[in-house]
Amino acid sequence: MSEFVHWLDSWLLEIPELDKEHRELVDLLNRLVHCQCPNAPRQGDSPAPDRDGIAMLQELGLHVKRHFKHEEAFMREAGYPRYEDHRYEHMTLLAEFSELLREVKSTGLQCLDQRTLASLKSWLISHIAGADRRFGEYHRGLRSGAMGHGQDRFDRYWTRRAGEH
């Protein structure tokens, strides 16, 4: 059986620290799904963790918050020109996550519904494969020395890609 979220190498930023954290977030989301919904598909024969779903959702939130702080520090250090936009996206995602957590706590859900699970999956993957990927491209350009004059080309490329979606 497959995982709820299957990691794709196309999500790699080629920044080992951030890639490791992204994989951990995907793993936490998979563990949350299996804790909440023990019959959900999973890889291997490992049993679902014996943990409270709200506690696991809170743990995911703490990991996301720590990751965002680490990622933002990395971006500031690299002089990422879209840092403020990315930081704002992080704040928006955290606010959405907090609202979800409040809703789950107030309704006493025992198992997150498919819509909520799909939303969490989309929330995480869209950010990693979108905004984070743009930073990965920028960072690779810095490492290769292609930035500077190439920054305008980088900006045009991502502006054009954003218009395609």
N, C-alpha and C positions, 0 to 999 in steps of 0.2 A: 504494500500500500504506500501511497505517497504522502508527503508532508502537506500541511495546509498551505504553507508558503515554501516553495522550492527555491533555494538560492541559485541565482544565475551569475556566472562569472562576468557577464556584461555589466553588472552593477559595481564591479571593482573600480575604485578610484585610483588604485596604485599608490595609496597612502596606507601603509601597513596598519598603523594604529587605528585609523578610522574604518578601514575595511574589517578589521577584527571586531570592532564595536558594532558595525552594521550586521555582521554575521551573528553576533550575540543577540542583537535585537530580534532578528528573524527567528533564532532559536527560542527566545523567550516567548514570542508570539505563538510559535508552534506548541510550546509547552502549555501556554495558557489555554489554547484551543483544546488540547487533550485533557487538561484538568477539568475544564468546563464541560466538555462533551467527550466523555471517554470512548464513545463509539466512533469518533471522528477518525479519518484515515491517518495512519502514522507509519513511519519507517521502522522496520525491524519488529521485534516482539516485545519491546520494553513496555511495561505497564504505564498507565497514566500516573503522573505524580499524585501523591496523596496530599494535596494542598487545597486550601480554601481559594476559590476563584477570585474573590475580591482582593485577597492578599497578593495573588499572582498578578492581577491587573495593576495593583499599586506598585508592585516590584517592577513591572514593565515601565510604568510611568517614571519611577526613580531612575531607571537605566536610561530612558530617553532623555530625561532632564540632564543627567550627568554627561551623556554623549553630546547633547547640544552645546553645553558649556565648553567641552573639550574641542568640539568642532569649531566653535566660534573663536576660541583662543588660537587655534591653528590658522584660521582665516585672517585674523588680525595680524598675526605674525607674518603671514605671506603677503600682506598688503592687498588682500582681495578687494577689488573695486566694487563688488556687489555685496559687501559684507552687511551693510544695513538692511538691504532687502532680504537677505538670507536670515538675518537675525529676526526680522519682523515675521518671516514665515515660521520660524521656530516658535515665536511667541504665540502666533495664531494656532499652530498645531498643539501646543501645550494647553491653550485655553479650550480647544475642542476636546482634548483628552480629559481634562478636568471635568468638563460638562458630562462626558460619557461616564466617568467614574461616579459622579454625583447621581446620575440617572440610575446606574446599576445598583448603587447603595440604597437609593430611595425606593426602588421597586422590588428589591430583594431577589433579583433574577438568580436562578440557580445555573442556568446555561444561557450564554449569549446567543441571541437569534442569528440566523444566517445574514441578515442585513447588517447587523452590528459587526459580525466577524468580517464580512466583506468590506465594510467601511474601514475597520482597523487595518486590514491587509492593504487596501488601496492607499490609506493614509501613510503607511510606512513605505511601501514600494514606490509610490509616486514621488515622495521626497528623495529617497535614495537615488532613484533612476532619473530624477529631474534636476532639482536644484543642487543636490550634492554632486551629481555628475558634472554639472557646469563648473563647480569648484575644482573637481578632479582634473578637468581639461586645463583650467587655468594653472593649477599647480604643476601639471606635467610640462606646460609651456615654460614656467619659471625654471624648472629643473633643466630643461633642454636649452634654455637661453633664448627661446623663440618669442618670449614676451617683449614688451617694449613696443616696437613697431607692429608686432603681431597682435597686440591687444585690440586694435580696431577691427582686425579680421575676426578675432575671437568674439567680440561683441556682436558683429554683424551676423556671424554664424548662428549664435544662440538666439538672437532676435528673430532671424529667419525661421529657425526651428520652432520657436514658440508660436509663430504665426501659422505654422502648418497644423497645429493641434487645436 
